[in-house]
Amino acid sequence: MPNLIELAIPGFVLLMAMEAIADSIMRRDLYEVKDAAASITMGLGNVAVNLVAKTMQLAIFGLIYRFRIFNLGYQWWVWLMLFFCDEFSYYLVSSRQPCRRSACSTSSGFIRSWYARWGRSNG
């Protein structure tokens, strides 16, 4: 899934430029450079923090992979098994803590949360 923040940055810049141009044409003094600078700084800070976090994750996963016990390979059944293991792990988390954000991000987590909200009241 693409990072939506990075894809939206050009839109933010375009909209801020349109706001500045419209403000200068209308002469209403609604546009403030401080607000724009704060928004841009917050956005770039978010991207920088995510970059550092993902770099650390990649380094840790690389280290863990170096000391792996066995190699599963890339056969179709491995992907199927890992899919169900991932779904089951979210099921275990969501059964203890009702519908955390990460627990509802999978397909079965979404279905369980939808049924918990709507299925019981309608049937």
C-alpha positions as CSV (number, residue, x, y, z in Angstrom):
1,M,0.0,0.0,0.0
2,P,1.5,3.4,-1.0
3,N,2.2,5.9,1.7
4,L,-0.6,8.4,1.4
5,I,1.2,11.2,3.2
6,E,4.0,11.2,0.6
7,L,1.5,11.1,-2.3
8,A,-0.5,14.0,-0.8
9,I,2.5,16.4,-0.3
10,P,2.2,17.8,-3.9
11,G,-1.5,18.4,-3.4
12,F,-0.8,20.2,-0.1
13,V,1.8,22.4,-1.8
14,L,-0.5,23.1,-4.8
15,L,-3.4,24.1,-2.5
16,M,-1.2,26.4,-0.4
17,A,0.0,28.1,-3.5
18,M,-3.5,28.5,-4.8
19,E,-4.5,30.0,-1.4
20,A,-1.6,32.4,-1.5
21,I,-2.5,33.5,-5.0
22,A,-6.2,33.9,-4.2
23,D,-5.3,35.9,-1.1
24,S,-3.0,38.2,-3.0
25,I,-5.6,38.8,-5.7
26,M,-8.5,39.4,-3.2
27,R,-6.2,41.4,-0.8
28,R,-7.9,40.0,2.2
29,D,-4.7,39.1,4.2
30,L,-6.0,35.7,5.2
31,Y,-2.8,33.8,4.2
32,E,0.0,33.8,6.8
33,V,3.5,32.5,6.0
34,K,4.0,31.3,9.6
35,D,1.1,28.9,9.3
36,A,2.3,27.6,6.0
37,A,5.8,27.1,7.3
38,A,4.5,25.3,10.4
39,S,2.4,23.0,8.2
40,I,5.3,22.2,5.9
41,T,7.7,21.6,8.8
42,M,5.2,19.3,10.5
43,G,4.8,17.3,7.3
44,L,8.5,17.0,6.6
45,G,9.1,16.1,10.2
46,N,6.5,13.3,9.9
47,V,8.3,12.0,6.8
48,A,11.7,12.2,8.5
49,V,10.5,10.4,11.7
50,N,8.9,7.6,9.5
51,L,12.1,7.3,7.5
52,V,14.2,6.8,10.6
53,A,11.8,4.3,12.1
54,K,11.6,2.3,8.9
55,T,15.4,2.3,8.6
56,M,15.7,1.0,12.1
57,Q,13.1,-1.7,11.4
58,L,15.0,-2.8,8.3
59,A,18.2,-3.1,10.2
60,I,16.6,-5.1,13.0
61,F,14.9,-7.4,10.6
62,G,18.1,-7.9,8.6
63,L,19.9,-8.8,11.8
64,I,17.2,-11.3,12.9
65,Y,17.2,-12.8,9.4
66,R,20.9,-13.4,9.5
67,F,20.4,-15.7,12.6
68,R,17.3,-17.6,11.2
69,I,16.9,-21.2,12.3
70,F,15.4,-22.5,9.0
71,N,14.3,-21.2,5.6
72,L,10.7,-21.7,4.5
73,G,11.2,-20.9,0.9
74,Y,8.7,-19.3,-1.5
75,Q,6.2,-22.1,-2.4
76,W,2.5,-21.3,-2.6
77,W,1.7,-23.3,0.6
78,V,4.2,-21.2,2.6
79,W,2.4,-18.0,1.7
80,L,-1.0,-19.6,2.5
81,M,0.3,-20.8,5.8
82,L,1.8,-17.4,6.7
83,F,-1.5,-15.7,5.7
84,F,-3.5,-17.8,8.2
85,C,-0.8,-17.4,10.9
86,D,-1.0,-13.7,10.5
87,E,-4.8,-13.7,10.6
88,F,-4.7,-16.0,13.7
89,S,-2.3,-13.7,15.5
90,Y,-4.6,-10.7,15.0
91,Y,-7.5,-12.9,16.2
92,L,-5.6,-13.6,19.5
93,V,-4.8,-9.9,20.0
94,S,-8.4,-8.8,19.2
95,S,-9.9,-11.4,21.5
96,R,-8.1,-9.9,24.5
97,Q,-8.5,-6.2,23.5
98,P,-11.6,-5.4,21.5
99,C,-10.9,-4.1,18.1
100,R,-7.6,-2.3,18.4
101,R,-6.6,-0.4,15.2
102,S,-4.1,-3.1,14.2
103,A,-6.6,-5.9,14.9
104,C,-9.2,-4.4,12.6
105,S,-6.8,-3.9,9.7
106,T,-7.1,-7.4,8.4
107,S,-10.0,-8.8,6.5
108,S,-11.2,-11.1,9.3
109,G,-10.6,-8.4,11.9
110,F,-12.8,-6.1,9.9
111,I,-15.5,-8.7,9.5
112,R,-15.5,-9.6,13.2
113,S,-15.6,-5.9,14.2
114,W,-18.5,-5.3,11.7
115,Y,-20.4,-8.2,13.1
116,A,-19.8,-7.1,16.7
117,R,-21.3,-3.7,15.9
118,W,-24.1,-4.5,13.4
119,G,-24.7,-8.2,13.2
120,R,-25.9,-8.8,16.7
121,S,-28.4,-5.9,16.7
122,N,-29.9,-6.9,13.3
123,G,-30.3,-10.5,13.9
